[in-house]
Amino acid sequence: MNNDVAVLQDIADTLETEPMASQRVLAEKAGMSIGLMNAVLKRFVERGWIMLTNVNLRKLSYAVTPAGISELTARSQKFARRTFAIANNYNEALLKLVADAKDSGKESVILYGESYIKFLLVYACQNQDVKFIQKKSDEAYDSKALCIAGELNEPAELERLSNQGCINLLNLITQ
């Protein structure tokens, strides 16, 4: 079912930019054969996700129905809930990490490099009244601070920073 919804999303995206797209175009954009796309479209029509209209004797027009849009919306909401849960897990882990660092005498947190979740780290520092500093990944390591390697660093840089004592954000949840 998940795969079907992904294909439905491909079809919806294609029809948004090319409302009169042929089965061939839909198949190419979805990365499948025309025969498989034909079978998928028939299945989606049966489910009520796609509506077919005859433009002429040789041309069909496709449209995503309200039921199809509802299915795509449900998928988006499920993805959002899963993403929010992951962000919450990281937030809790960072709050604990910064609180533990403060309890052990650390007065600052240094983020080496960039991170998608920098805002969570800044929030954790503000929450614990700990100074937040961001440095480039090649700047000198500071053993007096809680040092964190941003997940957007190159793998070799992440390894180097980890070897120096930085916490790798990619490993934070499993710690």
Backbone hydrogen bonds, N-H to C=O, Kabsch-Sander energy under -0.5 kcal/mol:
donor,donor_aa,acceptor,acceptor_aa,energy
5,V,1,M,-2.2
6,A,2,N,-1.9
7,V,3,N,-2.2
8,L,4,D,-2.8
9,Q,5,V,-2.2
10,D,6,A,-2.0
11,I,7,V,-2.6
12,A,8,L,-2.8
13,D,9,Q,-2.8
14,T,10,D,-2.3
15,L,11,I,-2.9
16,E,12,A,-1.6
17,T,13,D,-1.3
18,E,14,T,-3.0
21,A,18,E,-2.1
26,L,22,S,-2.7
27,A,23,Q,-2.8
28,E,24,R,-2.6
29,K,25,V,-2.6
30,A,26,L,-1.8
31,G,27,A,-0.9
31,G,28,E,-0.7
32,M,27,A,-2.6
37,M,33,S,-2.3
38,N,34,I,-2.5
39,A,35,G,-2.0
40,V,36,L,-2.6
41,L,37,M,-3.0
42,K,38,N,-2.1
43,R,39,A,-2.3
44,F,40,V,-2.7
45,V,41,L,-2.3
46,E,42,K,-2.2
47,R,43,R,-1.9
48,G,44,F,-0.8
48,G,45,V,-0.7
49,W,44,F,-2.6
50,I,44,F,-1.2
51,M,63,A,-2.9
53,T,61,S,-2.3
55,V,53,T,-0.6
55,V,59,K,-2.4
56,N,59,K,-1.6
61,S,53,T,-3.3
63,A,51,M,-1.7
65,T,49,W,-2.6
68,G,48,G,-0.5
69,I,65,T,-2.6
70,S,66,P,-2.5
71,E,67,A,-1.9
72,L,68,G,-2.2
73,T,69,I,-2.5
74,A,70,S,-2.5
75,R,71,E,-1.9
76,S,72,L,-2.2
77,Q,73,T,-2.6
78,K,74,A,-2.3
79,F,75,R,-2.4
80,A,76,S,-2.5
81,R,77,Q,-2.7
82,R,78,K,-2.2
83,T,79,F,-2.5
84,F,80,A,-3.0
85,A,81,R,-2.2
86,I,82,R,-2.0
87,A,83,T,-2.5
88,N,84,F,-2.5
89,N,85,A,-2.2
90,Y,86,I,-2.4
91,N,87,A,-2.6
92,E,88,N,-2.7
93,A,89,N,-2.4
94,L,90,Y,-2.9
95,L,91,N,-2.6
96,K,92,E,-2.2
97,L,93,A,-2.6
98,V,94,L,-2.8
99,A,95,L,-2.3
100,D,96,K,-2.9
101,A,97,L,-2.2
102,K,98,V,-2.5
103,D,99,A,-2.5
104,S,100,D,-1.5
105,G,102,K,-1.8
106,K,101,A,-2.6
107,E,144,K,-0.6
109,V,131,K,-2.9
110,I,146,L,-2.9
111,L,109,V,-0.5
111,L,133,I,-2.8
112,Y,110,I,-0.7
112,Y,148,I,-3.4
113,G,111,L,-0.6
113,G,135,K,-3.0
118,K,115,S,-1.0
120,L,117,I,-1.0
121,L,117,I,-1.5
122,V,118,K,-2.8
123,Y,119,F,-2.1
124,A,120,L,-2.3
125,C,121,L,-2.2
126,Q,122,V,-2.5
127,N,123,Y,-2.8
128,Q,124,A,-1.6
129,D,125,C,-0.6
129,D,126,Q,-0.8
130,V,125,C,-2.8
131,K,107,E,-1.9
133,I,109,V,-2.8
135,K,111,L,-2.7
139,E,136,K,-1.7
143,S,141,Y,-0.6
145,A,142,D,-1.3
146,L,108,S,-2.5
147,C,145,A,-0.7
148,I,110,I,-3.1
149,A,167,I,-3.0
150,G,112,Y,-2.9
150,G,148,I,-0.6
152,L,114,E,-1.8
153,N,150,G,-1.6
158,L,154,E,-2.6
159,E,155,P,-2.4
160,R,156,A,-2.3
161,L,157,E,-2.7
162,S,158,L,-2.6
163,N,159,E,-2.5
164,Q,160,R,-1.3
165,G,161,L,-0.7
165,G,162,S,-0.9
166,C,161,L,-2.7
167,I,147,C,-2.8
169,L,149,A,-1.8
169,L,167,I,-0.6
171,N,168,N,-1.7
172,L,169,L,-1.0
175,Q,171,N,-0.8
175,Q,172,L,-0.8
